[in-house]
Amino acid sequence: MERAQQRLHVAEMPPRQRERLTLAQGSVLYHDPRLAGYDAAAVVEVIEHLDESRLVTFEQVVFARARPGVVLITTPTPTTTSSTTPWPPANSATSTTASSGPRRSLPGGPPA
């Protein structure tokens, strides 16, 4: 967390801005009450490392338990990943836009 604070220049932020910022580290596979109720959650280059069988758990932890107002999920481009498993899985609901690339809508989550 110290590295994140340094990279975000938290020490240089005005006091009011610093007071509004909370950095927390947790798991997307285990319920952590500290992560509930935030305005937004960023899941940065994580989801492609989850086994498909764990996606339902991810959905429950993020969308049903933590319930942030907005969830931002990023994945690396296909040319930079070494995964042999195609993403998204063939049985998922996907849509593609020119500006954002593939998007996956998890059951019960916000529409893609």
Beta strands, then each sheet from edge to edge (+ up, - down):
strand 1: 40-44
strand 2: 70-74
strand 3: 94-97
strand 4: 101-104
sheet 1: 1+ 2+
sheet 2: 3+ 4-
end
